[in-house]
Amino acid sequence: MRLAGFGVTVRFALLAIVWGASFLFIKVGLGGLSPAQVALARVALGAFALAAVLVVRRRPLPRDPVLWGHLAVVSILLCVVPFLLFSWAEQYISSGLASIFNATTPLITMLLAAAALPEERFTPPRVLGLLLGFLGVLTIVGVWHGVDVSHQLTAQLACLGATTCYGACFVYMRRFVSPRGTDPVVVAFGQTASATVILGALAPAIAATPVQLDFAVVASMLALGVLGTGLAYVWNVRIIAAWGAANASAVTYLTPVVGVLLGVLVLGEPVSWNQPAGALLVVLGILAAHGKLRARRATRREAELVGR
């Protein structure tokens, strides 16, 4: 049992590292590929890795055309559009900053879920979490400098557009995909395979620029696709099964830390004080929205009463 628990802990650590490093891999890949080429390589390699997992596990693909239609929508919201947006954005902003914006996904998901799903109504903790998260985004952007319409601001808005797509996708999946009880790995393969087909069809128009491949670019794309978009999803499914969704979601707090550290250590990216400060507000917003800050205060109060 202890070995099994250790294995889950190792997967959790690897997941945080791989997902946090994804933004570094994108930045390195852009050294020889266009944003659309990075997105296409990512989903194609991810689909290949997940296909290998399905073959090893002997999992059949779904035959329901309606489900495949839903997976096509999921692929657009979860892969095609956000991967293009993040890749484009990292031409103008650091990989660490992109990873920080990615951490807003849980809060945006909560906002969209409250609007679309009756059972996900607003509560005081969620409102507090959204307010903290919004303040965090304003801090990251540095609104006190004024609004300067530039590539950097547009890139930051593109990152928020990507996380909005993630949030919309999670709501869509909860309504149309999750009730079907399809194997999560099959769903992951379906969305990456569909995204590969869509981006492949668009490639002549958006990804026909020359490429400059070297070891760093190829290695980054392999890591981004096979690990970050493929096997990491399998690890996440196993972590959820072992720890539960709430505990597994703690990886959200670690990925921006990993992303910023790798950007600084590997690429020498600068970090201004408002970026980690804003990220901290976003994380506090996530904790508040899930009622964890209130739970911690209650636990501390109980301890004080026991001490008396």
LOVO-659985 format. One record per residue (C-alpha): residue number from 1; x, y, z. Coordinates in nm, 3 decimals. Example, Ala and Ser with C-alpha at 12.3 -4.5 7.8 and 13.67 -1.06 7.14 Angstrom:
2
+-----+---------+---------+---------+
! num !      px !      py !      pz !
+-----+---------+---------+---------+
!   1 !   1.230 !  -0.450 !   0.780 !
!   2 !   1.367 !  -0.106 !   0.714 !
+-----+---------+---------+---------+
END
This chain:
308
+-----+---------+---------+---------+
! num !      px !      py !      pz !
+-----+---------+---------+---------+
!   1 !   0.000 !   0.000 !   0.000 !
!   2 !   0.282 !   0.239 !   0.084 !
!   3 !   0.448 !   0.166 !  -0.251 !
!   4 !   0.121 !   0.234 !  -0.430 !
!   5 !   0.082 !   0.564 !  -0.243 !
!   6 !   0.440 !   0.657 !  -0.328 !
!   7 !   0.370 !   0.584 !  -0.694 !
!   8 !   0.073 !   0.821 !  -0.695 !
!   9 !   0.285 !   1.090 !  -0.530 !
!  10 !   0.552 !   1.047 !  -0.797 !
!  11 !   0.289 !   1.078 !  -1.071 !
!  12 !   0.154 !   1.393 !  -0.907 !
!  13 !   0.502 !   1.548 !  -0.898 !
!  14 !   0.567 !   1.449 !  -1.260 !
!  15 !   0.232 !   1.591 !  -1.365 !
!  16 !   0.307 !   1.927 !  -1.201 !
!  17 !   0.652 !   1.936 !  -1.365 !
!  18 !   0.533 !   1.832 !  -1.711 !
!  19 !   0.232 !   2.064 !  -1.721 !
!  20 !   0.434 !   2.349 !  -1.573 !
!  21 !   0.711 !   2.288 !  -1.827 !
!  22 !   0.465 !   2.285 !  -2.119 !
!  23 !   0.501 !   2.661 !  -2.156 !
!  24 !   0.879 !   2.629 !  -2.167 !
!  25 !   0.846 !   2.363 !  -2.439 !
!  26 !   0.619 !   2.595 !  -2.639 !
!  27 !   0.869 !   2.879 !  -2.614 !
!  28 !   1.158 !   2.657 !  -2.727 !
!  29 !   0.948 !   2.510 !  -3.008 !
!  30 !   0.876 !   2.858 !  -3.140 !
!  31 !   1.248 !   2.887 !  -3.210 !
!  32 !   1.198 !   2.673 !  -3.521 !
!  33 !   0.823 !   2.643 !  -3.572 !
!  34 !   0.527 !   2.875 !  -3.619 !
!  35 !   0.255 !   2.887 !  -3.353 !
!  36 !   0.023 !   2.674 !  -3.569 !
!  37 !   0.299 !   2.418 !  -3.628 !
!  38 !   0.361 !   2.395 !  -3.253 !
!  39 !  -0.010 !   2.335 !  -3.191 !
!  40 !  -0.032 !   2.072 !  -3.465 !
!  41 !   0.279 !   1.887 !  -3.347 !
!  42 !   0.146 !   1.893 !  -2.991 !
!  43 !  -0.192 !   1.733 !  -3.065 !
!  44 !  -0.053 !   1.486 !  -3.322 !
!  45 !   0.214 !   1.354 !  -3.085 !
!  46 !  -0.035 !   1.350 !  -2.797 !
!  47 !  -0.283 !   1.149 !  -3.004 !
!  48 !  -0.008 !   0.904 !  -3.100 !
!  49 !   0.091 !   0.851 !  -2.735 !
!  50 !  -0.270 !   0.801 !  -2.625 !
!  51 !  -0.333 !   0.562 !  -2.916 !
!  52 !  -0.043 !   0.350 !  -2.792 !
!  53 !  -0.197 !   0.347 !  -2.443 !
!  54 !  -0.531 !   0.234 !  -2.584 !
!  55 !  -0.367 !  -0.046 !  -2.784 !
!  56 !  -0.177 !  -0.171 !  -2.479 !
!  57 !  -0.492 !  -0.160 !  -2.267 !
!  58 !  -0.706 !  -0.303 !  -2.549 !
!  59 !  -0.965 !  -0.032 !  -2.516 !
!  60 !  -1.208 !  -0.010 !  -2.812 !
!  61 !  -1.296 !   0.323 !  -2.968 !
!  62 !  -1.657 !   0.444 !  -2.938 !
!  63 !  -1.883 !   0.390 !  -3.238 !
!  64 !  -2.148 !   0.644 !  -3.145 !
!  65 !  -2.135 !   0.926 !  -3.406 !
!  66 !  -2.305 !   1.165 !  -3.160 !
!  67 !  -2.023 !   1.113 !  -2.910 !
!  68 !  -1.765 !   1.179 !  -3.180 !
!  69 !  -1.949 !   1.500 !  -3.262 !
!  70 !  -1.922 !   1.607 !  -2.899 !
!  71 !  -1.552 !   1.513 !  -2.897 !
!  72 !  -1.500 !   1.731 !  -3.203 !
!  73 !  -1.645 !   2.027 !  -3.013 !
!  74 !  -1.428 !   1.938 !  -2.714 !
!  75 !  -1.120 !   1.925 !  -2.938 !
!  76 !  -1.187 !   2.277 !  -3.063 !
!  77 !  -1.239 !   2.422 !  -2.714 !
!  78 !  -0.974 !   2.221 !  -2.531 !
!  79 !  -0.703 !   2.183 !  -2.796 !
!  80 !  -0.732 !   2.370 !  -3.126 !
!  81 !  -0.815 !   2.724 !  -3.013 !
!  82 !  -0.629 !   2.741 !  -2.677 !
!  83 !  -0.316 !   2.572 !  -2.813 !
!  84 !  -0.306 !   2.820 !  -3.101 !
!  85 !  -0.365 !   3.113 !  -2.865 !
!  86 !  -0.098 !   3.011 !  -2.614 !
!  87 !   0.155 !   2.942 !  -2.889 !
!  88 !   0.085 !   3.277 !  -3.054 !
!  89 !   0.097 !   3.460 !  -2.721 !
!  90 !   0.437 !   3.323 !  -2.626 !
!  91 !   0.592 !   3.504 !  -2.920 !
!  92 !   0.544 !   3.823 !  -2.716 !
!  93 !   0.535 !   3.723 !  -2.348 !
!  94 !   0.746 !   3.495 !  -2.132 !
!  95 !   0.665 !   3.128 !  -2.080 !
!  96 !   0.641 !   3.192 !  -1.706 !
!  97 !   0.378 !   3.461 !  -1.755 !
!  98 !   0.177 !   3.231 !  -1.982 !
!  99 !   0.184 !   2.961 !  -1.713 !
! 100 !   0.054 !   3.212 !  -1.458 !
! 101 !  -0.242 !   3.303 !  -1.679 !
! 102 !  -0.314 !   2.934 !  -1.728 !
! 103 !  -0.375 !   2.911 !  -1.351 !
! 104 !  -0.691 !   3.120 !  -1.395 !
! 105 !  -0.865 !   2.821 !  -1.558 !
! 106 !  -1.045 !   2.692 !  -1.243 !
! 107 !  -1.191 !   3.035 !  -1.168 !
! 108 !  -1.309 !   3.095 !  -1.525 !
! 109 !  -1.457 !   2.745 !  -1.528 !
! 110 !  -1.646 !   2.824 !  -1.209 !
! 111 !  -1.779 !   3.150 !  -1.355 !
! 112 !  -1.901 !   2.983 !  -1.675 !
! 113 !  -2.043 !   2.685 !  -1.485 !
! 114 !  -2.247 !   2.917 !  -1.263 !
! 115 !  -2.393 !   3.078 !  -1.573 !
! 116 !  -2.466 !   2.754 !  -1.761 !
! 117 !  -2.535 !   2.489 !  -1.497 !
! 118 !  -2.820 !   2.539 !  -1.247 !
! 119 !  -2.651 !   2.322 !  -0.984 !
! 120 !  -2.335 !   2.539 !  -0.992 !
! 121 !  -2.490 !   2.856 !  -0.853 !
! 122 !  -2.290 !   3.137 !  -0.698 !
! 123 !  -2.214 !   3.113 !  -0.327 !
! 124 !  -2.032 !   3.364 !  -0.103 !
! 125 !  -1.703 !   3.165 !  -0.115 !
! 126 !  -1.721 !   3.145 !  -0.494 !
! 127 !  -1.791 !   3.515 !  -0.529 !
! 128 !  -1.496 !   3.592 !  -0.300 !
! 129 !  -1.276 !   3.356 !  -0.503 !
! 130 !  -1.376 !   3.519 !  -0.832 !
! 131 !  -1.309 !   3.867 !  -0.693 !
! 132 !  -0.964 !   3.763 !  -0.569 !
! 133 !  -0.891 !   3.598 !  -0.902 !
! 134 !  -1.001 !   3.907 !  -1.096 !
! 135 !  -0.781 !   4.124 !  -0.873 !
! 136 !  -0.497 !   3.881 !  -0.939 !
! 137 !  -0.537 !   3.915 !  -1.315 !
! 138 !  -0.536 !   4.295 !  -1.289 !
! 139 !  -0.220 !   4.272 !  -1.079 !
! 140 !  -0.049 !   4.043 !  -1.330 !
! 141 !  -0.135 !   4.277 !  -1.618 !
! 142 !  -0.020 !   4.578 !  -1.414 !
! 143 !  -0.318 !   4.801 !  -1.484 !
! 144 !  -0.162 !   5.091 !  -1.288 !
! 145 !   0.073 !   5.139 !  -1.585 !
! 146 !  -0.227 !   5.232 !  -1.798 !
! 147 !  -0.376 !   5.047 !  -2.094 !
! 148 !  -0.117 !   5.031 !  -2.371 !
! 149 !  -0.254 !   4.840 !  -2.670 !
! 150 !   0.052 !   4.643 !  -2.775 !
! 151 !   0.146 !   4.291 !  -2.873 !
! 152 !   0.223 !   4.214 !  -2.508 !
! 153 !  -0.123 !   4.318 !  -2.386 !
! 154 !  -0.287 !   4.136 !  -2.677 !
! 155 !  -0.084 !   3.826 !  -2.592 !
! 156 !  -0.202 !   3.837 !  -2.230 !
! 157 !  -0.561 !   3.869 !  -2.348 !
! 158 !  -0.499 !   3.572 !  -2.580 !
! 159 !  -0.394 !   3.366 !  -2.277 !
! 160 !  -0.716 !   3.461 !  -2.100 !
! 161 !  -0.903 !   3.369 !  -2.417 !
! 162 !  -0.738 !   3.027 !  -2.405 !
! 163 !  -0.835 !   2.968 !  -2.042 !
! 164 !  -1.189 !   3.083 !  -2.122 !
! 165 !  -1.200 !   2.811 !  -2.388 !
! 166 !  -1.083 !   2.561 !  -2.126 !
! 167 !  -1.358 !   2.673 !  -1.890 !
! 168 !  -1.625 !   2.652 !  -2.161 !
! 169 !  -1.501 !   2.306 !  -2.255 !
! 170 !  -1.517 !   2.171 !  -1.901 !
! 171 !  -1.877 !   2.292 !  -1.873 !
! 172 !  -1.960 !   2.139 !  -2.212 !
! 173 !  -1.799 !   1.808 !  -2.116 !
! 174 !  -1.988 !   1.795 !  -1.788 !
! 175 !  -2.318 !   1.838 !  -1.970 !
! 176 !  -2.269 !   1.629 !  -2.286 !
! 177 !  -1.972 !   1.391 !  -2.240 !
! 178 !  -1.936 !   1.292 !  -1.875 !
! 179 !  -2.291 !   1.151 !  -1.842 !
! 180 !  -2.206 !   0.892 !  -2.108 !
! 181 !  -1.948 !   0.727 !  -1.881 !
! 182 !  -1.685 !   0.696 !  -2.155 !
! 183 !  -1.335 !   0.593 !  -2.047 !
! 184 !  -1.139 !   0.917 !  -1.978 !
! 185 !  -0.839 !   0.796 !  -2.179 !
! 186 !  -1.068 !   0.723 !  -2.475 !
! 187 !  -1.208 !   1.075 !  -2.442 !
! 188 !  -0.856 !   1.220 !  -2.431 !
! 189 !  -0.759 !   1.028 !  -2.744 !
! 190 !  -1.079 !   1.132 !  -2.919 !
! 191 !  -1.022 !   1.501 !  -2.852 !
! 192 !  -0.653 !   1.499 !  -2.951 !
! 193 !  -0.720 !   1.289 !  -3.261 !
! 194 !  -1.005 !   1.520 !  -3.365 !
! 195 !  -0.783 !   1.823 !  -3.305 !
! 196 !  -0.512 !   1.665 !  -3.521 !
! 197 !  -0.759 !   1.620 !  -3.807 !
! 198 !  -0.888 !   1.978 !  -3.773 !
! 199 !  -0.544 !   2.141 !  -3.751 !
! 200 !  -0.416 !   1.913 !  -4.028 !
! 201 !  -0.697 !   2.032 !  -4.253 !
! 202 !  -0.614 !   2.394 !  -4.169 !
! 203 !  -0.238 !   2.343 !  -4.205 !
! 204 !  -0.209 !   2.458 !  -4.569 !
! 205 !  -0.356 !   2.793 !  -4.466 !
! 206 !  -0.203 !   2.848 !  -4.121 !
! 207 !   0.100 !   2.620 !  -4.088 !
! 208 !   0.271 !   2.627 !  -4.428 !
! 209 !   0.572 !   2.835 !  -4.322 !
! 210 !   0.927 !   2.692 !  -4.333 !
! 211 !   1.054 !   2.500 !  -4.030 !
! 212 !   1.397 !   2.503 !  -3.869 !
! 213 !   1.442 !   2.186 !  -3.671 !
! 214 !   1.723 !   2.124 !  -3.424 !
! 215 !   1.760 !   1.898 !  -3.122 !
! 216 !   1.603 !   2.147 !  -2.878 !
! 217 !   1.297 !   2.206 !  -3.095 !
! 218 !   1.239 !   1.836 !  -3.165 !
! 219 !   1.293 !   1.735 !  -2.802 !
! 220 !   1.058 !   2.009 !  -2.680 !
! 221 !   0.782 !   1.902 !  -2.920 !
! 222 !   0.820 !   1.538 !  -2.818 !
! 223 !   0.799 !   1.631 !  -2.451 !
! 224 !   0.507 !   1.869 !  -2.508 !
! 225 !   0.311 !   1.621 !  -2.719 !
! 226 !   0.393 !   1.276 !  -2.581 !
! 227 !   0.418 !   1.379 !  -2.215 !
! 228 !   0.228 !   1.705 !  -2.168 !
! 229 !  -0.063 !   1.633 !  -2.404 !
! 230 !  -0.058 !   1.253 !  -2.393 !
! 231 !   0.071 !   1.053 !  -2.098 !
! 232 !   0.014 !   1.331 !  -1.844 !
! 233 !  -0.359 !   1.288 !  -1.897 !
! 234 !  -0.329 !   0.920 !  -1.805 !
! 235 !  -0.135 !   1.012 !  -1.490 !
! 236 !  -0.404 !   1.265 !  -1.400 !
! 237 !  -0.679 !   1.004 !  -1.432 !
! 238 !  -0.491 !   0.770 !  -1.198 !
! 239 !  -0.428 !   1.047 !  -0.945 !
! 240 !  -0.798 !   1.138 !  -0.942 !
! 241 !  -0.888 !   0.772 !  -0.890 !
! 242 !  -0.647 !   0.745 !  -0.594 !
! 243 !  -0.682 !   1.085 !  -0.426 !
! 244 !  -1.014 !   1.222 !  -0.551 !
! 245 !  -1.076 !   1.515 !  -0.783 !
! 246 !  -1.040 !   1.784 !  -0.513 !
! 247 !  -0.693 !   1.672 !  -0.400 !
! 248 !  -0.578 !   1.601 !  -0.755 !
! 249 !  -0.673 !   1.956 !  -0.857 !
! 250 !  -0.395 !   2.086 !  -0.629 !
! 251 !  -0.165 !   2.045 !  -0.929 !
! 252 !  -0.318 !   2.375 !  -1.048 !
! 253 !  -0.132 !   2.555 !  -0.768 !
! 254 !   0.204 !   2.408 !  -0.862 !
! 255 !   0.213 !   2.443 !  -1.242 !
! 256 !   0.264 !   2.822 !  -1.247 !
! 257 !   0.543 !   2.787 !  -0.991 !
! 258 !   0.715 !   2.531 !  -1.212 !
! 259 !   0.651 !   2.741 !  -1.521 !
! 260 !   0.801 !   3.057 !  -1.375 !
! 261 !   1.103 !   2.879 !  -1.224 !
! 262 !   1.186 !   2.701 !  -1.550 !
! 263 !   1.146 !   3.022 !  -1.746 !
! 264 !   1.391 !   3.200 !  -1.517 !
! 265 !   1.643 !   2.915 !  -1.479 !
! 266 !   1.643 !   2.778 !  -1.834 !
! 267 !   1.559 !   3.079 !  -2.051 !
! 268 !   1.668 !   3.362 !  -1.822 !
! 269 !   1.325 !   3.526 !  -1.841 !
! 270 !   1.274 !   3.836 !  -1.625 !
! 271 !   1.002 !   3.836 !  -1.360 !
! 272 !   0.848 !   4.155 !  -1.223 !
! 273 !   0.706 !   4.161 !  -0.870 !
! 274 !   0.345 !   4.193 !  -0.985 !
! 275 !   0.348 !   3.860 !  -1.170 !
! 276 !   0.405 !   3.628 !  -0.870 !
! 277 !   0.192 !   3.861 !  -0.655 !
! 278 !  -0.095 !   3.831 !  -0.901 !
! 279 !  -0.044 !   3.455 !  -0.924 !
! 280 !  -0.070 !   3.432 !  -0.544 !
! 281 !  -0.401 !   3.620 !  -0.554 !
! 282 !  -0.529 !   3.381 !  -0.822 !
! 283 !  -0.432 !   3.079 !  -0.610 !
! 284 !  -0.596 !   3.233 !  -0.304 !
! 285 !  -0.903 !   3.289 !  -0.517 !
! 286 !  -0.912 !   2.922 !  -0.614 !
! 287 !  -0.876 !   2.818 !  -0.249 !
! 288 !  -1.146 !   3.062 !  -0.138 !
! 289 !  -1.385 !   2.951 !  -0.411 !
! 290 !  -1.356 !   2.591 !  -0.293 !
! 291 !  -1.410 !   2.692 !   0.070 !
! 292 !  -1.061 !   2.583 !   0.175 !
! 293 !  -0.962 !   2.911 !   0.336 !
! 294 !  -1.274 !   2.903 !   0.551 !
! 295 !  -1.205 !   2.540 !   0.641 !
! 296 !  -0.854 !   2.627 !   0.752 !
! 297 !  -0.979 !   2.913 !   0.968 !
! 298 !  -1.237 !   2.682 !   1.126 !
! 299 !  -0.972 !   2.420 !   1.198 !
! 300 !  -0.749 !   2.679 !   1.364 !
! 301 !  -1.041 !   2.806 !   1.573 !
! 302 !  -1.125 !   2.452 !   1.686 !
! 303 !  -0.765 !   2.399 !   1.791 !
! 304 !  -0.774 !   2.715 !   1.999 !
! 305 !  -1.093 !   2.604 !   2.175 !
! 306 !  -0.943 !   2.263 !   2.250 !
! 307 !  -0.635 !   2.433 !   2.392 !
! 308 !  -0.853 !   2.627 !   2.633 !
+-----+---------+---------+---------+
END
